[in-house]
Structure formats: C-alpha cells, structure tokens
Amino acid sequence: MRSVDSVIIGGGVSGMACGRTLHERGRDFVLLTKELGGRMLTSQSHLVNYGASYVTADYENILPFMSGGKRIRTSECYFFSDGRLVNLFSLRTLRSSVALVRLLVKARDFRKRLKRLRRRALHEQQKDILASDPVLSALVRTPARLFVEKLGLVDLNDLFFAPLFNSTGFIEYDKSNAFHYLDNLMPLVCRTYVADHGHCAEEMARGWSHRIRLEGVEGLVPADDGGYLVQTTGGAYHAQNVVLALPYKDAIQFWPVPEPEHNVPVYVIELVGERRPVFRDKGIVFFRPEEHDITILWRQITGSDIVFSRRCDPALDQYYESHRIVSAVCWPTAAVLSGHDWAAQDLGNGMYLASDYNICGLEDAFTTGVYAANRIIDGSQQGLTPGRAEEVTKKNGNEEDDMRQHGRQDSAHTGKGPS
C-alpha cells in the first residue's frame, strides 16, 4: 500500500486542474483515472470534438491550455422551424426587439456576476458565493418558463432560445431555472469559439504526468487514522485527502455524493453525407426539441458533420439524402443541471467534491478542481508553527527546483473518455 497526502479520483478537467494546482505548490498526490481527458474527447485527428464543443472568451482559466479554435458567429447559426431555416437577424426578431433588449440587459448583468463568481470560486465554495449574490440566488429559484414569460420572450424563445438551450442542456428549457437558462445563452453576448482540445490534456499535465495512474477505483473507505483507503485495479493507497473529481454516476458507486436535479445523456455522432437541400451549405442548424430527435447539425472543418441526439438511433434520413456514420459516442451525463439547492464542495474530513454538480461547463469544472486543491493546501498549513510552516514551504520549493534541474517532465498520457 502506498501512502500519499492526497488522491484525486478522475482525469477530466476538474481532476487535472486540481492536480496541476497541487503540483505547482509541491504537494504529494496521485491522480487515478481509467482514461485521461474526460470531456476533452476528440477524433483521432483532434479536429472534431466528441465532448465539450465550444468555449467563450470568459473561460479565463481553461483557455491558456487551448490554442484557440474558429470563432462561432451568430450570423452562421440557423434555426429550423415550419420546414424552413430562420436566422436571428430576421424580421421576426425585429418585431420582438423590445423583449430582446430586455434579455440582453439581463444577460449582460448575469455575465458580470458569473465572471465574479468564477473568480471567487477558486477559493470559495460555489454555493456560498451564490448565497452572497441576491440576484443570482433569485435566478436559481426562478423557473425558466416564468423568466421567459416575464420578459415577454415567448415568441423568441420558441423559435430561437429554447432550441439553443436544448443543444447545450439537452433538456427542454422549462425543466430548468433562469440561472441555467442565461448560462446557456452566454454565446449571445460573449465571443464564442470552437473548443480546441488537441493538446489540452497534455498541456495541463505538463511536469506532473508521472503522478497519473491509469487505474480504476474499486473502493473508498475511511481509515482508522482519519484518512482514507482507496482500492484500485492496480493496488491500494492511503491518503489524508481525497478529491472526487468525477460525475455523479461514477462517484456514487463508492461515496454518497449529492445528486444533481438533472443528469442528462446525449449521443454525439460524426458522419459524412449529402444533406437535404434545406440544410445544405449551412454551418450550424438548431432544431426544436419537441419536434426532432437531434438538437444540432454542425459542419466541421474536416467537411464531416457532428450531430447531437438524445437517442442512439436518430432518424438521420430526415436531414440527409445519404450518409455514413464515422463515429458515435455516448455520454451518460453530458449535461448536469442543478436545482435551487447547490451542493457543497467541502464534504469535511479531507473529502472534496469537484466536477459538474452546480454549474455545467469546462470553466466551472476547472474552478472546482482548483478550489479543492487550495483547500488541501490551506489545510496542510493549519496547526503548523510559523517556523515549521516556513520549513515545509522551503522543502516544497527545493523539490520543485530539483524536478526542474533533472528534467522530470514526462509526456502526458493521452487516453480518452468521460471524467
């Protein structure tokens, strides 16, 4: 049995953000995962995303690990309704311009508050930050349908915003709240880009890939000394801290984590073919959830298409004259949407929760991992005398210098799969 200070379970965005932060502070840890990358899953060429598909300019923490993809412009997006395609820049939008202005005002204020929440979330629990902001707290308690009605958005929502929400949240908008509704509409007020995951996992693991173990976790129990025993397919670990950096469906198998209100599956299908004339030569097409199995039809830079579907076998002949499936991936919990009662991230006794339990997205998953690492770092200094704390800090710094001098920077594992 190996003893380490901390064990991170999960090799997705949150787990790797946690590991990177602990590494930068010279902490002793291992990261356990069956496969590395989580939602940063791509085709073999790295040119087509099978996981998270877009990032916004507000993703301040995750963007440095991506080289940046093609910008997604609103003018390139179309919505299929009544047998024809409609763009947001249309007469129907102009007729509802007053309601649209109301939405944009709300969305810009939400964006400002969300950015502030994310910055604080590196050191504070998301649920505590939410409680300190009365506007965000009210949005979490407000059903999305009521929010839409109050702003007079019913027509615009039916045509544009409900399909847009469904393409990201993968459920009908009226099953969610106003917070998640606005969060999914951020591409309307923020520069948005195709996610580039080609080297993201490798960059995040640079300098500490030797701490990654490709082992599945089979058991997690408290130890007699107050720490934890982690049993894996490759052995056992004893740790004082454990970070559960994986989704509910996986974490619940060995620890009683809180269940989000919605855990929504989705199928991502890459295919090549001849689109039907109405969809031909259009970059991105969104579909109304009550009328279609698929939520989006998205032309890739390779010439292939990506389709998101809530079914494993959508009726693709509705959209193609002929087609051939290149690849299909099932994400059992592609979207996680919380209710009004957000989950705690500090579960007590050295146990921390990361990943999508309150807010679903790459940036927010990243901040949950950093928060867990910062709590471990802060906790390790508590109870030390000033002299001892200085000694520990100096020791960690010397270890980092030794690693740099000897070039101990292994190449990162590049496995794929859900967190």
Secondary structure, 3 states (H helix, E strand, C coil): CEEEEEEEECCCHHHHHHHHHHHHCCCCEEEECCCCCECCCECCCCCCECCCCEEECCCCCCHHHCCCCCEECHHHEEEEECCEEEECCCHHHHHCHHHHHHHHHHHHHHHHHHHHHHHHCCCCCHHHHHHCCHHHHHHHHCEHHHHHHHCCCHHHHHHHHHHHHHHHHCCCHHHCEHHHHHHHCHHHCCCEEECCCCCHHHHHCCCCHHHEECCCEEEEEECCCCCEEEEECCEEEEEEEEEECCCHHHHCCCCCCCCCCEEEEEEEEEEEEEECHHHCCCCEEEECCCCCCEEEEEECCCCCEEEEECCCCCCHHHCEEEEEEEEEEEEEEEEEECCCCCCCCEEECCEEECCCCCCCCHHHHHHHHHHHHHHHHHHHHCCCCHHHHHHHHHHHHHHHHHHHHCCCCCCCCCCCECC
